[in-house]
Amino acid sequence: MRLKKIQEALKTKNIIFTYTEEDNCGSLDFQFRGLRYHIWEFVDGDIWGVETNVYHAGKSEDITGDYEKEISELILSWPDMAIPG
C-alpha cells in the first residue's frame, strides 16, 4: 500500500476515499465539500511524484519531492467534515 500519510490524513478528517494501486503506484480519489479530487502517483525514471488537483480543484499539477508530507499537511489544514449523527 502506498500514499499512507495521505490516507491517514484523509481518515483523520473523515473524508471517504477510494484507493487503487497499479504498477506499484498508488491512486486516491475523494470528494470534499462537493468537489472531486485526485492524487495519482507516478514514477519517471527514478523520480517519484503525483499528479493532483488538491491545490486547485479544476487544475491538475505535478508535485515531486516529499509530496506525501506536503499533501497530508494541506489536507490536515482543511476544516473537519461533519459526521452524520
N, C-alpha and C positions, 0 to 999 in steps of 0.2 A: 504494500500500500504506500502511496506517495502523497505528497501535499498534506502531511499530517498536521503541521502547525496551523495551516489554513482551515482544515477540517475542525480542529479543536476550537478555533476562534468562531467558526460558524455555529458549532454546538453551544458554546458559551453564550452566544447571542440568540439562541433558539431559532436559528434560521435553517429551515429544511433544505437539504441539497441532495443532488444525485452525484455519485462518484462512479467513474468508469476508468479503466486503465487499458491502454493499448500500446504495444511495443515499449513497455516499461515507462510510459509517460502517463501521468495522472490527468484527469479532466473533471472539473467541478462545474455544475450548473445549478443556479438557485435564483430565487426571487426575493427582493427586499423592497418593501414599500411600493409594490406594484410594478417594479422594473425588473427585467431579466438580466442576469449577469452570468458571465462565464470566465473560467480560468482554465486554459488549455496549455498543458506543459509540452515543451518541445526540446529536442536536442539537435544542435547543428555542429557537427564535428565533436569537439569537446566542450562546447558552450551550451549550458542548460538555461532555459528561460521559460516564460509563459506568455501567451497571448491572452489579453484580458481587457475587459471594459469596466473594471471596478472603479476607475477614476472618473470616467465619462461614459455613462450607460449607452450612449449612442455611437461611441467610437472605440474601436479596439486599438491596443498598443502593445508592443513587446516590452517585457521587463526581464532583464538578466541580473546576475549578481545574486544577492540574498533576497530573492523575490518572495520566498515564504515568510520571512520576517517582516518585510515591508508590507505585504498584503494582509497578513494576520493582524499587524498593528493597526492598519487602516480599518479593518472590519471591527476590531475591538473598540474603535473610537466612535462607531455608529451608535445611535440610540437603541435601547433594548426593544425587542419585539414584544408586543403584548401577547400574553399567553391566554388562550381561551379558557374561560372558567366554567 
